[in-house]
Amino acid sequence: MRMLKMLILPLITSSLMSGLATMDSKACGKMGVITITYYLWTTFLAVTVGIILVVSIHPGAAAQKDNDTVGKVVLSSADALLDLIRNMFPSNLVEASFQQYRTVLVPVVKPPGSPEVPGKPVNFIYFAPDDQNPEIHRPVFLELTPSPEMTYRTLAGTSNEMNVLGIVIFSATIGLLLGKMGERGAPLVNVCQCLNEAVMKIVSMAVWYFPFGIVFLIAGKILEMEDPSVIGQKLGLYVITVVSGLAVHGLVILPLLFVLITKKNPFAFIQGILQALLIALATSSSSATLPITLKCLLENNGIDRRVARFVLPVGATINMDGTALYEAVAAIFIAQVNEYELDLGQIITISITASAASIGAAGIPQSGLVTMVIVLTSVGLPTEDITLIIAVDWALDRLRTMTNVLGDALAAGIIAHVCQKDFAPKPPPQKPVNNIDKLPSTETSHPHPKGNVIEMIEETLVDPTGVHYSICQV
C-alpha cells in the first residue's frame, strides 16, 4: 500500500503532462469529449441499476435502527460541495501533494443563563456507589446549571490525503499548453516521458511483493470486524443489494458496451487486468491502483500509451460507477429504514445527485461516505444515519473500487478503438511530381537554350534550397 501511494504523484503528473503534450490538439479535444461523455453515461447506468435493485429487494425492511447516533454531527452538503470546488484549484501545489482542503466543524458552547442567586452557583449533592464496594456510598458534589446551547462553527482545515483532483486538473492544463508550445516545450515533455518510464519500471519491481500485501491487508480488516452474525441480521439484504448491483454493472453492462463498440471479447480484455483488480480489492483505492492498471493495459492489452495516459488518470478522478451505485442504494436504504416513502421526483433527484457526488469522490478509501451527505441532504434524509452502514462499508468499499477500476480499464479499451484513426501513424508527405507543363518557359527571355541549361544547373548546385530540375526535363 505504501509503495503504491508513493507512485501516485509522479505517475499522474508525468503521464498526463507527457500524454497530452504529444497529442494533436484536435485529436486530444475529440478524445476528451468522448471520454467525459462515456464516463457520465456509465455512471448514470450504474445509478439506474442500483435504484432498480434497492426498490425491488427493499432491504430497509429487515434493518433495525440503533439509537446511538445522538450528538453526532455530519458536514452539510453545501460545505461538502464547496470543499470539492476548492480542491479543484489548490492554492499551493506542494501542499496539494500531501493534503487536501476539508471544512472542519468546531463545537461552540453558548454560555447558559445566570443562576437563580446572582454570583452563587447552585450546588447539588449526590451519593454514588463506590466502584470497589457498592454498599458504601460516597458523596459527589455537582454544580449544575441550565444545559448549554451547542452550536458548530465551520473552519478551514485539511486532511492528510493527496489532492488528486487538483493535481489532475493542473497536470492536464500544463500538458495541453506544452503541446501548443511546440519545440520550446520539448525539453520538459522529454523529462516527463523519462519520469513516466522510470515509474513504470519501479511498478514492475514492486509487483512481486503484492501477493503478500493483499493477504495481510484483507486479513487485518477481517480481524477488526465485530460480531458477523449481528451485522448479517441487520445489513444482510443491504449487502446483497449492493453486491448484486456491482456485479450486474461490472460483469454485464460494461462488457456489453465493450462488445457493442469494439466487437471484441470483453472477458479476454478483463483477464489482462486481473492483477489490477486484485490490487483494487486489497487497497480500496483507485488512485493507488493506477500504476498497476496502466501497466496491465500497456503490456497485456496493448492499449495505445497516449490513450491510457489520459483516460486512466481522468477516470481515477471522475469515473466512480461503483461509488455512484453505492450512494444511490445507501440513500434509498436509509429512507426505507426511517419508513420514508420516496416519490418519483425524489428518486430522480437521488440519481442525479449520486452521479454528481461520485465525480467529486477522490480515489481514496471510504471517500463515498463523505460525498453521500450531498445525496441524503438533497431529499431531506437524516445525514447522521450514515452510521447505519459504516459496519460493512470497509468490505463494500473494496468491491466498488474494483468496479471503478474495471470501468476505467474498459473505457480505455473502448476509447482506444474509437480514436484509433486519430492516433494512427500518418504517412510521410509525398514529394510533388515535376511536370514539364508546369516548368517556366525560358525561350522568350534567353536566346541560347543550352547555356540556360548549364546556368540553371550551376544555380541549383550553389543554392541548396532551390528547386532541382532534371536535365532531361529541361
Buried (B, 14 or more C-beta within 10 A) or exposed (E): BEBBBBBBBBBBBBBBBBBBBBBBEEBBEBBBEBBEEBBBEBBBBBBBBBBEBBBEBBBBEBBEBEEEBEEEEBBBBEBBBBBBEBBBEBEEEEBBBEBBBBBBBEEEEEEEEEBEEEEEEEEEEEEEEEEEEEEEEEEEEEEEEEEEEEEEEBEEEEBEBBBBBBBBBBBBEBBBEBBEEEEEBEEBBEEBBEBBEEBBEBBEEBBEEBEEBBEEBBEEBEEEEEEEEEBEEBBBBBBEBBBBBBEBBBBEBBBEBBEEBBEEEBEEBBEBBEBBBBBBBBBBBBBBBBBBBBBBBBEBBEBBBBBBBBBBBBBBBBBBBBBBBBBBBBBBBBBBBEEBEBEEEBBEBBBBBBBBBBBBBBBBBBBBBBBBBBBBBBBEBBBBBBBBBEBBBBBBBBBBBBBBBBBBBBBBBBBBBBBEEBBEEEEEEEEEEEEEEEEEEBEEEBEEEEEBBEEBBEEBEEEEEEEEBEEEEE
